[in-house]
Amino acid sequence: MEISNISLEKIVPSKTNPRKNFDEGQMKDLTESIKQRGILQPILVRPIGENGNRIFEIIAGERRFRAAKSAGLSEIPAIQKELSDSEVMEEQVIENLQRSDLHPLEEANGYKGLMDKHGYSADDIALKVGKSKAYIYSRLKLLALCAPAKKYFLEGRLTPSVALLFARIPDLSLQKQAVDEIFGEGEEPTYSQVLDHISRRYMMRLENAPFDSKSATLLPKAGACTTCPKRTGNQQELFSDIKRADICTDVLCFQKKKESAWVLTAKNAKEQGLSVIEGAEADKLCPYGHIEQSSGYIDFNAQCYDDPKGRTWKQILKKSAPPVTLLRNKREEVHEIVRKTELIEALKKSGVELKKESSDGKMRESMAKQRQQGKLKQAVAFKAVEVAVKKLEGYDLKDFSALIMPLVFRNANYEALWVVAKRRGLVQKRSEDSKAKLQKEIANLSEAQRKGFIAELLVSCERWSSYSGFGENFKFLCKDTNIDLQKIETEVKVTLNHAKKRR
């Protein structure tokens, strides 16, 4: 290859150069260096056009070309090379990869150009640049960042690994929401904080989906979840940090399928002559995950505590079941419920032998046992929170925030504020006057006490327990602070038994 001096007037920048940003400070330094020492390394160009009208397109070295113009040079040393369009892009991508100051977004644009304009696959590019296919996919995914995330990324406030976590949220409005939530805390987020937040709020476990994830007709445009590219198991190169394969990363699609499944279920129930309860009436009957005792209904899938085999009412009655009503509350929980009176009548007609004769009194006794179980769970929850709070009070603020803030974004219920404040003796009752008093009391808490207060408040945003199990926030807290619920339940049982004997 021959090096020759070419007039700057005959040289044009390449439109396909991945590098779009040129740091002003670095350009000034390079310009001064060229003024003092000249061009130490020739640029790479390719000739375009016939001899009479020939110009030269820059393949590599646009920074040197710009600095040479700023330094007042009229020509620059260059190596000429005959290359096709695809070969030019290859050279540009590979050459720029060797420079540490190339931004990952510029690198990604280079890969995208090779794919869109010249038909390269991710495998082809991986071989050309000496990177893994997972690396190429990750870089390309960065192009899916919403505008605020791109801004933070270009400003250096996001690392490539953290930026990728945001980019994997397919809906731009939700992605922006996640960015606002994370950066709303005022501190630069760590990888683990962002991963934890996004995993809890923007990823759904398909194993828990209230619909058939294999169905391609539930939401025809989306198709089946099992083959969807937004399922982590179907893009292992992009989701290598997510251990579970059956995770949906499109919460909007998940919600639409959930709603569609409910509409079909309700429609089929009505066609079969069954009643369906939704809206305010459903919330009144089932506000917290279990059917209210005063509602006159029984959850047909709840355990019958009078059954020696521990079966549910549905398992006991089987074909002798009374008419079932479908209920869906504001938490989007679906329950099969039956009227108490009809359940008692069905038990009598079926001749089912329970521990004692079934009657309305027996039903009340069964419900009393359910309440007792609920009290036990609540007592366990109180004890577990007490242990967790002591641990949290010893955390530094950074570790504490990493654990607690995801819970804040999962739920918010300010009714819980008064419950926790009363339990901690900060207020006696709720009123307009006590609101100002409570604000002062919270302000006067030590940092350790405030951490404990916030932790307890967050898990109180949902009921700590229901007859169907502990709430999600509470379970997350116990898991993340290594609380042994089984051990605490044993301790609480002993305490409750002693109290019962004293009475």
Sequence and secondary structure as in RCSB ss.txt:
>XXXX:A:sequence
MEISNISLEKIVPSKTNPRKNFDEGQMKDLTESIKQRGILQPILVRPIGENGNRIFEIIAGERRFRAAKSAGLSE
IPAIQKELSDSEVMEEQVIENLQRSDLHPLEEANGYKGLMDKHGYSADDIALKVGKSKAYIYSRLKLLALCAPAK
KYFLEGRLTPSVALLFARIPDLSLQKQAVDEIFGEGEEPTYSQVLDHISRRYMMRLENAPFDSKSATLLPKAGAC
TTCPKRTGNQQELFSDIKRADICTDVLCFQKKKESAWVLTAKNAKEQGLSVIEGAEADKLCPYGHIEQSSGYIDF
NAQCYDDPKGRTWKQILKKSAPPVTLLRNKREEVHEIVRKTELIEALKKSGVELKKESSDGKMRESMAKQRQQGK
LKQAVAFKAVEVAVKKLEGYDLKDFSALIMPLVFRNANYEALWVVAKRRGLVQKRSEDSKAKLQKEIANLSEAQR
KGFIAELLVSCERWSSYSGFGENFKFLCKDTNIDLQKIETEVKVTLNHAKKRR
>XXXX:A:secstr
  EEEEEGGGEE  TT S     HHHHHHHHHHHHHH  SS EEEEEES GGG EEEEEE HHHHHHHHHTT SE
EEEEE    HHHHHHHHHHHHHTSTT  HHHHHHHHHHHHHHH   HHHHHHHHT  HHHHHHHHHGGG  HHHH
HHHHTTSS HHHHHHHHT   HHHHHHHHHHHHTTSS   HHHHHHHHHHHS EEGGG SS TT SSSSTTT  G
GG TTBGGG TTT TT   SSEES HHHHHHHHHHHHHHHHHHHHHTT EEE HHHHHHH SSSS  GGGSEEET
TSB TT TT  BHHHHHGGG    EEEE TT  EEEEEEHHHHHHHHHHHT   SS   HHHHHHHHHHHHHHHH
HHHHHHHHHHHHHHHHHTTS HHHHHHHHHHHHHH   THHHHHHHHHTTS SS  HHHHHHHHHHHHTS HHHH
HHHHHHHHHHTS SEETTEE HHHHHHHHHTT  HHHHHHHHHHHHHHHHHH 
